[in-house]
Amino acid sequence: MQQIAIFGGTFDPVHCGHLIVAETALNQVPLEKIIWVPSAHPPHKKAASFQHRLAMLQAATTDNSGFAVSPIEQLQFGTSYAINTLIDLSNFYPNTHWYWIVGLDTFQTLPQWYRGQELAQLCDWLIAPRYLGSECITQTDLMCKQVEQKLASQSVTIHWQLLHTPLVGVSSSMIRNLCRDRQSIRYLVPESVRSYIADHNLYA
């Protein structure tokens, strides 16, 4: 049985922090590949067009054979929900043990996701911490266990582990704000993404 991780998100835009998290997952877990899945219709936020975000992801990941980008959510009708994405990808990748890469903040909301109790048991969860240092890693571990306990109270079993990733203080919102203020985003995103943003005048 092959092992594949899904890395879903808005990726508006993809940045070096995302890439570091994904590379850490490849090195820490015996994965065949990571499938990046940009959300076509994010349920809680507005974003640049799907085609722009997809193109930036493809540009950012093209040189890593362990990465693949899937436009599968573009084929879904209405709001993009994680469980539908997993079910659809399972049709293309049978006999797969699935992992899902998320940040700590997102993982904490898992019990409130659409069909979250069902989804929680369909894959293993790889958690990217938001904190630095041994004390904060302990805090992150505690927060994850609180999610586990909350789901357990609902008779849901979940498997998760922390990713030992170096923390980079960069976010998509930071990059959008810098673009809006016409400040440099060099080294915060891959050069191919920086060029794409400039060529298409995104976020200005």
C-alpha positions in Angstrom: 0.0 0.0 0.0 1.5 3.3 -1.0 1.6 6.3 1.3 0.6 9.7 0.0 0.0 13.0 1.8 -2.5 15.7 0.8 -1.5 19.3 1.4 -4.6 21.4 0.9 -5.0 25.1 1.3 -5.8 28.4 -0.4 -2.2 29.0 -1.3 -2.8 32.7 -2.0 0.0 32.7 -2.8 2.2 29.6 -2.1 5.3 30.7 -0.2 8.6 29.3 1.1 7.0 28.3 4.5 4.6 26.0 2.7 7.5 24.4 0.8 9.5 23.9 3.9 6.6 22.1 5.6 6.1 19.8 2.6 9.8 19.0 2.3 9.9 18.2 6.0 7.0 15.8 5.6 8.8 14.0 2.8 11.9 13.6 4.9 10.1 12.6 8.2 7.4 10.3 6.9 7.9 7.5 4.3 5.8 9.1 1.6 5.7 8.3 -2.1 4.5 11.8 -2.8 2.7 14.9 -1.6 -0.3 16.1 -3.6 -0.8 19.8 -3.3 -4.5 20.7 -3.6 -5.5 24.3 -4.0 -9.0 25.0 -2.8 -11.2 26.0 -5.6 -14.0 27.6 -3.5 -12.6 28.2 0.0 -15.6 28.2 2.4 -14.3 31.0 4.7 -12.3 33.4 2.5 -12.0 35.1 -0.8 -8.9 34.5 -2.9 -7.2 35.1 -6.2 -8.6 33.1 -9.1 -8.1 29.4 -8.9 -6.1 29.4 -12.2 -3.7 31.9 -10.8 -3.2 30.0 -7.6 -2.8 26.7 -9.5 -0.3 28.2 -11.8 1.8 29.5 -8.9 1.8 26.1 -7.2 2.9 24.4 -10.4 5.7 26.9 -10.8 6.8 26.5 -7.2 6.9 22.7 -7.1 7.9 21.7 -10.6 11.6 20.9 -9.6 10.6 18.4 -6.9 9.8 14.9 -8.0 8.1 14.2 -4.7 5.5 16.9 -5.3 2.4 16.8 -7.5 -0.3 19.4 -7.9 -3.9 18.4 -8.4 -6.7 20.7 -9.8 -9.3 18.2 -8.6 -11.3 20.7 -6.5 -12.0 22.6 -9.7 -14.2 19.7 -10.7 -16.3 19.9 -7.5 -19.6 21.7 -7.5 -20.0 24.5 -4.9 -17.9 24.9 -1.7 -14.7 22.9 -1.5 -14.8 20.4 1.4 -11.8 18.3 2.5 -13.7 15.1 2.7 -14.9 15.3 -0.9 -11.3 16.0 -2.0 -10.1 12.9 -0.2 -12.8 10.7 -1.6 -12.2 12.0 -5.2 -8.4 11.5 -4.9 -8.9 7.9 -3.6 -10.6 7.1 -6.9 -7.3 8.0 -8.7 -5.0 6.5 -6.1 -6.5 3.2 -4.8 -4.7 1.1 -2.2 -3.4 4.2 -0.5 -2.7 5.1 3.1 -3.5 8.8 3.3 -1.9 11.5 5.3 -3.1 15.1 5.5 -0.8 18.0 6.2 -2.2 20.9 8.2 -1.0 23.8 10.4 -1.8 23.7 14.1 -4.4 26.4 13.8 -6.3 24.5 11.1 -6.0 21.2 13.0 -7.6 22.7 16.0 -10.8 23.5 14.0 -11.0 19.9 12.6 -14.0 18.9 14.9 -16.0 21.7 13.3 -15.2 20.8 9.7 -17.9 19.5 7.4 -18.1 15.7 8.1 -15.0 16.3 10.2 -15.6 13.3 12.5 -15.6 11.0 9.4 -12.6 12.7 7.8 -10.6 12.5 11.0 -10.5 8.7 10.8 -9.8 8.4 7.0 -6.2 9.6 7.2 -3.3 10.3 9.5 -2.6 13.9 10.3 0.8 15.7 10.0 0.8 18.8 12.0 3.0 21.8 11.3 3.6 23.6 14.6 3.3 27.4 14.9 5.8 27.7 17.8 9.5 27.5 18.3 11.5 26.0 21.1 11.0 22.9 23.3 8.5 24.6 25.6 6.4 25.7 22.7 6.6 22.3 21.0 5.3 20.9 24.2 2.4 23.4 24.1 1.7 22.4 20.5 1.6 18.8 21.5 -0.8 19.6 24.3 -3.1 21.5 21.8 -3.1 18.5 19.5 -4.0 16.2 22.3 -6.9 18.4 23.2 -8.3 17.9 19.7 -7.7 14.2 20.0 -9.6 14.1 23.3 -12.5 16.2 22.0 -12.9 13.7 19.1 -12.5 10.8 21.4 -15.5 12.0 23.4 -17.4 11.7 20.2 -16.1 8.1 19.7 -13.7 9.2 17.0 -10.2 7.8 16.9 -7.5 10.0 15.2 -3.8 9.4 14.4 -1.5 12.4 14.2 2.2 13.4 14.6 4.1 16.7 14.7 6.3 17.7 11.8 9.8 18.7 13.0 9.9 21.7 10.7 12.0 24.9 11.1 9.6 27.8 11.6 9.6 30.6 9.0 7.7 33.7 10.0 6.0 34.2 6.6 2.4 34.0 5.6 0.3 34.5 2.5 -1.4 37.5 4.1 2.0 39.1 4.7 3.0 38.6 1.1 -0.3 40.1 -0.2 0.2 43.1 2.1 3.7 43.6 0.9 2.5 43.4 -2.7 -0.2 45.9 -2.0 2.3 48.3 -0.5 4.7 47.6 -3.4 7.4 46.2 -1.1 9.8 43.4 -2.0 8.8 39.7 -1.6 12.1 38.3 -2.8 13.1 35.2 -0.9 9.7 34.9 0.7 8.4 33.1 -2.3 10.2 31.1 -5.0 11.5 33.3 -7.8 9.1 31.8 -10.3 6.2 32.8 -8.0 7.5 36.3 -7.5 7.8 36.7 -11.3 4.3 35.4 -11.8 2.8 37.8 -9.3 4.6 40.7 -11.0 3.7 39.7 -14.5 0.0 39.4 -13.6 -0.1 42.3 -11.2 -1.6 40.2 -8.4 -2.4 41.6 -5.0 -1.5 45.2 -6.0 
